[in-house]
Amino acid sequence: MNKDFYIDPDIRKAHTLPSVAYTEQKYFDTLKHHLFSNSWQWLGGKEYLSSSYTQTPHTFLPGCIDEPLLIVRNQEHLSCLSNVCTHRAKILIESPSSKPFISCSYHGRCFHNDGRFRSMPEFDSAQDFPSPQDDLKKYHLSSWNDFFFVALKPKYDLHNILTPIQNHLGSYTFSSLDLEPNLSKTYHIHANWLTYCDNYLEGFHIPYVHPTLNKAITYEDYEVRVFDHCNVQIGRCKPGQKSIPLQKGDPDFGESIYAYYWFIYPNLMLNFYHWGISINWVIPKNINETEVRFLTFKRQDIPDSDFAETALDLTEMEDEAVVESVQKGLMSLAYSRGRFSPTREQGVHAFHRYLYTEVFSDSKNIAP
């Protein structure tokens, strides 16, 4: 047991992760290599299926794990391949294309769209060629309600992780959602990705930081539910606010739910509203830099004005100011570890427990 990072399962006794987890390079690298490399990461929505291109380059976790991937569409089926030529490691597809096969512009090696080696000039006399090593490596791609995710070497089954969301929102009209690029945005935050996620995972700060949001939800019955590798915060409506349409059989049927804020460990946020979903993909850049991509999937029957009323941009600006201030405070010699509110910070506690058990409990994961 790594006592310096130990998170007690009993929230009433537990201390938070130490500040060095947020401020020292070796811990950033530890999480990069022992957490994100085994994780599922966001790919996109059904726009991949409607694209006019059949070959689309993609980066696994840009600026953190820059693994070059190639998403290949065959009618309604997507697959994920390595985007690196097996001859001399040239990136194969630099921009979206629709060629009948995958070809390398360096020495002419070709592959079928399923990744199998196809042809290579000047290799007729090569012995034991081609071999399976000359095929493109295949990676994991999984779909859920017209959303797609990729993994390099996943440690867990994605659908098991997403089951609680499906159970809560079995009647949600996912098929009516469309990506709205004009309503989507990328934010750049001067703070560690852990600091950003900690803030997202608790509603404790809402009355103090988010006056507009506080007018829309009832803080008194704000609720956190913790599941395996995910958790949800539930904000219930104040009178006059629009709620998520629920049907009989949904766990919260009969209640006015303003939002479900789902967090998928380690870095994905699925925020459900009556107008649609805001997917927030948190991308670590370095110790003090984080990129967050807000992707807006709006119901086709909902006007843009309903989205505007949510004030997502204002809430994000308020969060960023607090998170950047916290990051400065974490550098202080006066601070090491804090405590959890047993009634308000169950989500943060579950996240820290996850980080401890998955990575920090084993000292061998941490470089000297």
Residue pairs with C-beta under 8 A, 6 or more apart in sequence:
1 361
2 356
2 360
2 361
2 362
2 363
2 366
4 18
5 17
5 18
5 21
5 356
5 360
5 361
6 356
6 361
7 14
7 15
7 16
7 17
7 349
7 352
7 353
7 355
7 356
8 14
8 15
9 353
11 340
11 342
11 345
11 346
11 349
12 342
14 339
14 340
14 349
14 352
14 353
15 337
15 338
15 339
16 337
16 338
16 339
16 340
16 348
16 352
17 194
17 337
17 352
17 355
17 356
17 360
18 336
18 337
19 330
19 331
19 332
19 335
19 336
19 337
20 27
21 27
21 194
21 355
21 360
22 192
22 194
22 195
22 287
22 327
22 330
23 192
23 287
23 330
23 331
24 287
25 287
26 366
26 367
26 368
27 366
28 192
28 284
28 286
28 287
29 367
30 359
30 360
30 365
30 366
30 367
31 266
31 284
31 355
31 359
32 64
32 65
32 284
33 365
34 358
34 359
34 365
35 266
35 355
35 358
35 359
36 61
36 64
36 65
36 266
36 267
36 284
37 65
37 152
37 153
38 151
38 152
38 153
38 154
38 155
39 151
39 154
39 155
39 265
39 266
39 267
40 140
40 142
40 149
40 150
40 151
40 154
40 156
40 158
40 161
40 264
41 60
41 61
41 149
41 150
41 151
41 267
41 268
41 281
42 149
42 268
42 279
42 281
43 58
43 71
43 80
43 141
43 148
43 149
43 150
44 147
44 148
44 179
45 146
45 147
45 148
45 177
45 179
45 295
45 297
46 146
47 179
48 56
48 71
48 73
48 78
48 148
49 73
49 76
49 78
49 146
51 73
51 96
52 98
53 73
53 96
53 97
53 98
54 72
54 73
54 74
54 97
54 98
54 99
54 113
55 70
55 71
55 72
55 73
55 93
55 96
55 97
55 98
55 99
55 102
55 113
56 70
56 71
56 72
56 73
56 93
56 96
57 68
57 69
57 70
57 71
57 83
57 91
57 93
57 94
57 95
57 96
58 69
58 70
58 71
58 80
58 83
58 150
59 66
59 67
59 68
59 69
60 66
60 67
60 69
60 150
60 152
61 67
61 283
61 284
62 283
62 291
63 283
63 284
63 285
63 291
64 283
64 284
64 285
65 152
67 152
68 82
68 83
68 84
68 91
69 80
69 81
69 82
69 83
69 139
69 150
70 80
70 81
70 82
70 83
70 92
70 93
70 102
70 136
71 78
71 79
71 80
71 141
71 150
72 78
72 79
72 80
72 81
72 102
72 113
72 114
74 113
78 141
78 143
78 148
79 114
79 115
79 138
79 141
80 138
80 139
80 140
80 141
80 150
81 102
81 115
81 136
81 137
81 138
81 139
82 115
82 136
82 137
82 138
82 139
83 91
83 92
83 93
84 90
84 91
84 92
84 136
85 91
85 92
85 104
85 106
85 109
86 109
86 117
86 133
86 134
86 135
86 136
87 104
87 106
87 107
87 109
87 120
88 106
88 107
90 104
90 105
90 106
90 107
92 102
92 103
92 104
92 111
93 102
100 113
101 110
101 111
101 112
101 113
101 118
102 110
102 111
102 112
102 113
102 115
102 136
103 109
103 110
103 111
104 110
107 120
107 121
107 122
108 120
108 121
109 117
109 119
109 120
110 117
110 118
110 119
110 120
111 117
111 118
111 135
111 136
112 118
115 135
115 136
115 137
115 138
116 135
116 136
117 130
117 134
117 135
120 130
120 134
123 129
139 150
139 151
139 152
140 150
140 151
140 152
140 154
141 148
141 149
141 150
142 148
142 149
142 150
142 151
142 158
142 159
143 149
144 158
144 159
144 162
144 166
145 166
145 174
146 174
146 175
146 177
147 174
147 279
149 158
151 158
156 229
160 228
161 228
161 229
161 230
161 264
161 265
162 230
162 264
164 225
164 227
164 230
164 232
165 230
165 232
165 262
165 270
167 251
168 232
168 250
168 251
168 252
168 260
169 250
169 260
169 272
170 247
170 249
170 250
171 245
171 246
171 247
171 249
171 250
172 244
172 245
172 272
173 245
173 299
176 299
176 300
176 301
177 276
177 277
177 297
177 298
177 299
177 300
178 297
178 298
178 300
179 295
179 296
179 297
180 296
180 297
180 298
180 307
183 296
183 298
183 304
183 307
184 293
184 294
184 295
184 296
185 293
185 294
185 313
186 291
186 292
186 293
186 294
187 291
187 292
187 293
187 294
187 316
187 320
188 289
188 290
188 291
189 196
189 289
189 290
189 291
189 292
189 320
189 323
189 324
190 288
190 289
190 324
190 327
191 288
191 289
191 290
191 320
191 323
191 324
191 326
191 327
192 284
192 287
192 288
192 290
192 327
192 330
193 267
193 282
193 283
193 284
193 290
194 355
195 290
195 323
195 326
195 327
195 330
196 282
196 290
196 292
196 319
196 323
197 263
197 266
197 267
197 282
197 351
198 326
198 348
198 351
199 205
199 319
199 322
199 323
199 326
200 261
200 263
200 269
200 280
200 319
201 231
201 233
201 263
201 345
201 347
201 348
201 350
201 351
202 224
202 233
202 341
202 344
202 345
202 347
202 348
203 219
203 222
203 224
203 233
203 235
203 344
204 341
204 344
204 345
205 322
206 213
206 214
206 217
206 219
206 222
207 214
207 219
209 318
209 319
209 322
210 315
210 318
210 319
212 311
212 314
212 315
213 311
213 315
215 238
216 235
216 237
216 238
216 241
216 258
217 235
217 236
217 237
217 238
217 241
217 258
217 259
218 235
218 236
218 237
218 238
221 236
222 233
222 234
222 235
222 236
223 233
223 234
223 236
224 231
224 232
224 233
224 234
224 346
224 347
225 231
225 232
225 234
226 346
226 347
226 350
229 264
229 265
229 354
230 262
230 263
230 264
230 265
231 262
231 263
231 346
231 347
231 350
231 351
232 260
232 261
232 262
232 263
233 260
233 261
233 263
233 347
234 252
234 257
234 259
234 260
234 261
235 257
235 258
235 259
235 261
236 255
236 256
236 257
236 258
237 243
237 256
237 257
237 258
238 258
241 256
241 258
242 258
242 274
242 275
242 306
242 309
243 255
243 256
243 257
243 258
243 274
244 257
244 258
244 259
244 260
244 272
244 273
244 274
245 274
246 252
246 253
246 254
246 255
246 257
247 253
258 273
259 271
259 272
259 273
260 270
260 271
260 272
261 269
261 271
261 272
262 269
262 270
262 271
262 272
263 269
263 347
263 351
264 270
265 351
265 354
266 354
266 355
267 281
267 282
267 283
267 284
268 279
268 280
268 281
268 282
269 278
269 279
269 280
269 281
269 282
270 277
270 279
271 277
271 278
271 279
271 280
273 310
274 302
274 306
275 298
275 299
275 302
275 306
275 307
275 310
276 296
276 297
276 298
276 299
276 302
276 307
277 296
277 297
278 294
278 295
278 296
278 297
278 312
279 294
279 295
279 297
280 292
280 293
280 294
280 295
281 292
281 293
281 295
282 290
282 291
282 292
283 290
283 291
283 292
283 293
284 290
285 291
288 327
292 316
294 312
294 316
296 307
298 304
298 307
329 335
340 346
340 348
340 349
359 365
360 366
